[in-house]
Amino acid sequence: MRRHSKTALLLFLALISNALAAAQNFPDQRARELLSQSIAAMGGLDLLRSVQTLSYESAQHTFFHRVEVSESLPQIIVYENNEVVLQPKNYALKEKTNWRWTDSAAQRNSQLTITPQGGYTESDNKKTPITANGFYKSVDILAANPIAALLAACEATDLTLGTSSKESDVVTFHQSVYGQPVKTTLAINKETHVLQWIEIEHSYSQDVFASFWGRTVKRAVLSGWLLDTSGLHFPTKWQISTNERIDGQESLFNLKINPDVAASDFAIPEELKNSFDALHLSEEDLALRNRGDGKHLDIADGVVMFPGKAGAYNSLVVKQDKGIVVIEAPYTKSNSDYIIANARKAFHGVPITIYVLDSNMALMQRFLAAQVSEGQIHKSDIKLRTVAARTELGTGANRISLIPFRGTASARMVAVYFPVLKLLYCSDLYLPQTWGGQYYTEHLAEIRDLITREHIDVLQVSGVSMVPHDWKELSALIPVPKN
């Protein structure tokens, strides 16, 4: 009896060993098997291919993460009600959106239409070419749609196994949406074989804010599966995260398979065809757009602002006795390379010794990683230092002080003060007035509070998107409390 048990155990272990070896030797084959199981759980390949049109309504909330405010404090929330019609195989999308947020009672209605021919948004009966934000939103919706993703995986030539977890197997592949390469990862539940999550990664280089992060990873965790009368199995609850930070949730309802849709619903006006071709510009093209003609602003001897124009992402380059201090180098890698090259050109032979980023550590991490990979910086030379109290850098005319703001809107920001120049750099706290909106005077008040608290003499203030401006003139805009 024991001999038989031992033989059975050895046979069982051998089978497992052979199965594991097969999975390791033929990972593409195993990936195809997992994909087939997931497609079957969704209703089968024939059913997925028969879905010409998919429509649904959704309610969505998104946390508007602001880099200056602590994650532990209440954030702005955006609410959207959407009516979506999409054709997964044709990459055609129409979305009507009612948009509002917690900072205003106003509501905004708009409509987005996009096909491989081009795209546009419509508001107040006016059609305008699709923006970078609308383009990337469309890519996200189509690339992460379970039907579109599974069909794209079937056609992918690079489908392969990813790193599995206790709950799910993982396959990865690349798909293209409107010419935008999208790395796609599917997590397939080991028990039910339905998609546990879909992760997409691609460049948002033409989006001013998203481009800070380089290639951005978005994940939709799926739940609330329903079985449609057509036999389609589809998720109705989507938790969305970006770069491992939860953004919010979208709930789908009134799902319809192959509803009647007129061909004219997706018609692109002739003048708006190919409207997103310009959005395939490279990161270098975006950097060129930011710096323009390459001019700079000389603030003082040894202090230069690149590119030195309002509305741009500006960097300060400061020459000190021991080297160059670069303030706000990270933006995109191409832009950072440009700033570094021009810093060395402006102060030939002087090494760059310090990089200062005043608000978001994640940007600094990505910037340093890029510089290390390019050999610009040796990993062993990197010394990260957080600024918890006033910190002095350098000596002489261009010495600077790094000062935490500690305000309600500036909890994670650092000011850079030039005592000799009497210039205070305020990063995102000093923005164009149209950008600051209702918080503009609050931001100015927090600048005033820092000046008062630190007993510093300030003649001018500047920001990441603002050239130096007279502080006396700006401070006059701060309301004075009445007794």
N, C-alpha and C positions, 0 to 999 in steps of 0.2 A: 504493500500500500504506500509506504513511504517512497519506494523507488518510483512508482507511477506518479506520485505527487511531484517528486523532484524532476522527473522527466517532463511533466506538463509545465512546470514552472520554467524550466530551461527553454522549452518550446515557445512559451509565451514571451519570455524575454527576447528570444531570437526574433520573433515576429515584430516586436516593438523596435528592436535594433534595426531590422531590415526596413521597417516603415520610416524610421528616422533617417536612415541612410538614403532612402529613396527621395525623401523630402529635401535632403541636403544636396543630393546629386542632380535632382530635377526640380529646382525651385520654381521655374516658370510653369511647369506642369502642375505643381501643387497650387500655385497661384490661380491657374485656370480652373482647377477643381473648386477652390473656394469661391471664385467668382460665379461659377455655375450654380453653386449651392445658394448664394445670395440672390441671384436672379430668380431661381426657383421659388425662394421664399417671398419674393416680391410679386410673383404671379406667373413667372415663366418668360422666356425670351420672346416668344411670339406675341404675348400680350404687351410687353414693353415696346416692341417694335410697332405695334398697332396704335400706340398712343400718338396721334397726330397733334392733338392740342390738349392742354391741361389748364383748367382755370380754377381759381380759388380766391377767397377773401382771407385777410389775415389782420390780426391785431398785434402790434409790436411795441415793445418799450426798449429803449437803448440808453445806457448810462453815458452821459457826455463827460468823459474823463478829462479833467483839466490838470495840467502838469503842476500848477502852482498850489493846488489844494490837497491837503492830506487825504489819503484814501479812507480814513476813518470818519471823515465828515460827510454830511449830505452833499450829493452831487446834483447837477442838472440832469433831468430826465427828458428824453424825447419820446413822444408818443406818435405812432403812425397807424392809420387804418389804410389797408391796401386792397385794391382789386387787381388781380394778376391774371393775365392770359399769356401762356407761353407755348411755343412749339419746340420741344426738346431736340428733335432731329434737324429742324431748320434754323435753330438758334435765333428764333424770333421771339420778342418779348414786348409786351405792353403792360405798363403798370400805372394805375391811377392812385395817387397818394393824397391823403389828408394828413397834414403834418402840424404838430404843435409841440411846444415845450413848456417846461415849468417856469420859465422866465418871462412868459408873456401870455395874455389871453388870446392873442391873435392866432388865427389858423391859416394855413397855407395849403392851397390845392394845386396840384400839378399832375402832369401826365408825361410819362416817358415811353417812347417807342424806339425800338432798335432792331435791326436785322443785319445780316452781313453786308447789305448795301450801304448802311449808314444809320444815323440815329439823331433824334431830336427830343427836346422837352417842350411842353406846351403849357403855358400859364396865361390867364386873361386873354385867351384866343390868339396868343402870339407864339409862333414856333421859333425856337432858337437851336443852333447846333448843340449836340450833346456835349456836356462838360466832361472833364477828366473824372470828376466824382461820379457822375451818372454812368460813364463808360465802365468804370471799375465795379460799380454796384451791379451793373448788368452782367459783367463777367462772373462776379461772385454768385449771383442768383442762378445762372445757367450751369456753371461748373459744379456747383454744390447741389444741384437738383438730383435726387436719387436716380430718376429715370435716365437723365442725360449722362450722369456720371457712370452708371453701369453700362450703358450703350457705348460710351467712349472707351471704357475699359475693355470691352469686347474687341474693339478695333485697334487697341494699343499694341504696339510691337515691343514695348519695353515693360510689360506687366511683370512684376516680380514680387517675391515675398518681402514683407517688412518685419519689424520686430513685434512679435506677438506678446500678448499679456495673458493673465490668468483667465480673463473673460472673453477675449476676442483674438481672432487671427487678423493679420494686417497684410494688405496688398497695396502696392504703389505703382503709379504709371504717370505719364504725361499726356495731357490733352491740350488742344488749341481752341480758344474761343475768340473769334474776331482777330485772329493772328496773334493773340496774347498767349504765350506758353504758360501753362498752369500745371505745376506738380500736384498730383492728387493722391491722397491716401484714403483708403477705405478700411474701416475696422468692422469686421464681420463677427457677430456674436456666435460663439462656439456651440451654443445650445439651440438657438432659434434660427441662426443663419441670416437674420435680418441685419441691416446696417446699423451699427451702434453709433458710429460717427463718421462724418466726412470731413476731411481736412484739405484745404487748398492753399497753395503757396505760389505767389507770383509778385511781380514788381508793380508798385503803385507810383512809379517815378514821376508821373505828370501831376500827381495830387500833392499840393503844397505841404500838407501836414503829414499824410501817410508816407511820403517819400523820406521823411526823417528816419524811418525804421528800415530802409532798404527793402529787401524782399519780405513781405508780410505774410504771416501764417494765420489763417482763419479756420476755425473748427466749428462745425454744427453738430451738437450732440442731439440725437434723434430719439423721440419717444412718442407716446400717444398714437400708436399704430392703429389704423382702421382698415377694415376689409370692405372695399367698394363692391357694389353689385356686379361690376365688370370682372371681379376677381383680383383686382389690383390691391396690393398691400402697401399702404403709404403712411408715413409719419406725419402727425399734425402738431407736434410740439418740438420746437427747435431752440436749443440753448446755444447762443452764439458767443464765441470768444475770439479775441485777437491777441496774438502773441502771448497766449496762456493767461490772458486777463478777461474775465467774463464781461461782455458788453451788454447782454440783455437776453430777451426771449421773444420768439415769434410763434403765435398760435394760429393754425390754419383751420378754416371751416368752409362749408359750402363747396366742397371739392367736386369738380365735374370732369369726367373723362370724355374727350372728343365732343365738346359742345359745338353748336353751330357758330361758326365764325366767318365773317365775310373777308375775302382776300384783301379788300380795301382797308381793313383794320390795321394791317401792317405795312401799308403803302408808305414809302419814303418819298417826299417831294424831290423833284429833280435837283433843286439847288442845295439840298441837304444830303445828297448821296455822297458817300466817301467822307462824311463829316468827321469820322474819328481816325482817319489815316494819320493826322498830325499827332495823335495821342500815342503813337508807337515810337516817339522820340526816345533817345537813349538817356541814361542818367547824365552823361556829359552834356547833352543838349539842354537838359533842365538846369544844369549848373551854368551853362552859357546864358540861359534866360535870366537867371538870378543875378549874375554879375554884369550882364549887358556887354557894353563895349570894353570892359576891363578897366575902367577908370577907378580911381580911389579918392578918398578924402583925407587930406593931411590935416589932422587936428592940432598937432603941435610937433615940435622937433622930437622925432623918435616915436610918435604915436600916429598910426595910420588906420583908417577904417576902410575895409573892403566889403562891398563896392562903394559904400558911402552914399546910399540913396534911400529915401523913405519908401517903405513898403517891401524892401528886399530883406533877405536874411543876411545881416551884416556881421562881420567879425572885426574885432579890434586886435591890432598887432602892436605890441609895445616893446621897445628896445630898452633893456636895463643893463646894468654893469655886468651881470653874469650870463646874460643871454636874452632870448626873445620870449615874451609871454604872449600866447595866443588865447584870446577870449572869444569863445563861441566858434570853434573850428568845425565841430560836427554839424552836418546838414545832410548832404549826400557825400559819398566817398569822393566823387569827382570834384565837388565843391571844396571839400576839405583839402584835396590834393592841390587845387588851385590856390587856396589861401596859404598853404604851407610853401608852395613854390614861390609865391609873390612875397611872402615874408622873408624868405632867404634872398630873394632878388633885391628887396628894398634895403635889407641890412646884410649885405654880402659878407660871408665869413663868420657871421654871428650865429651860434647854435640856438635852436629852439629848446628851451629847458622846461617850460611849464605850459600846460593847457588848462584853461579854466572853463568849466561848464557850470552854469549857474542854477539849473533847475532840475534836469532829468538825468538820473544816473544811467538809465538804459541807453540813452544816446551816446554817452561817453564810452560805455562798454563796447558798443558796436563800432564806434570810431576807432578805439584803440585796437580792436581785433583786426580791423581792416588795415591799419597802419603796420601792425606786426606782420600780417600776411604778406605785405608788400615790401617788408624790410626797412620801412621808414623808421621804425622804433624796435629796439631789442626788448623782448619780453622781460628780461632780467633787469632792465633799467626802469621799468614802470613802478612808480610808487603812488598809489591812490591815497588821497587824503580828503576827508570830509571837513567841511567848515562849520563848526558848531559855535564858534565865537570869533570875534574880530581877529583877522590874521593879516600880518604885514608881509608884503613881498617886495624885495629889492630896496635900493637906497637911491638917493639923488632926486633929480627933477621928475623922474618917471616912476617913482615908487608908488605902489598902490596898496589899498587896504580892501580886503574881502570882508563884507559885513552881512550877516544873515538879516533878512528883513523882519521875520517873525510876525507878519500881519495875517489877517484872516484870509486874504486873497493871495498872500505871498509866503505862505508857510514854508514852502520848499525852495524859496528863491534866495539868491545871494546878490548883493549889490557890489559893484567895483568902484571904489572911490580913489580919485587922483588928487591928493592934498594940494600939490603945487598948482595944478591946473584948475582946481576947484570944480572938477567935472565928476558927476555921478552917473555911472552906467547902471541902468535899472532893468535890463533884460526885457522880459515880456510884461513887466508891470507898466512900462511906458510904451504904449502902442498908439497908432493912429486913432483919433477919436471915434471914427466910424467902426473900428474894430472893437474898441472897449465897450461901446454901447452904454447901457445904464450903469456899468461899473466904472466908467472912466474917472469920475471924481473920487470914487472910493480908492482907486489905484493911486491917484495923485495924493490923496490924504495919507496913504501908507508910505509913500515916498517922503512926505513931510514929516511923518512920525519918526521915520528912521533918522532923518537929518536932525530933528530935535533931540532924540534919544542919544545919538552919538556925538552931539555938539560939533558938527562939521559945517564948514562954510562952503556952500554950493552956489555957483553962478550958472552952471548949465547942467542939464540932464540929457542922457541919450538912452536908446533902447536897441534891442536886437533889430527892430524894424524902423527905428527913428534916428536921424542924425541929431547932433547936439542942438538943444533949444534953450532959450532963456528961462531959467527957473522962476524968476520973479513973475514973469508973465503967466506961466502955467499955474503957479501957486495961487494966483488971484482968482482962478476958477473954482477953488475949493470953497464950498459954502462955509460961512462962519456961523456957529450956533448962536441963537438969540437967547438972551437971559429972560 
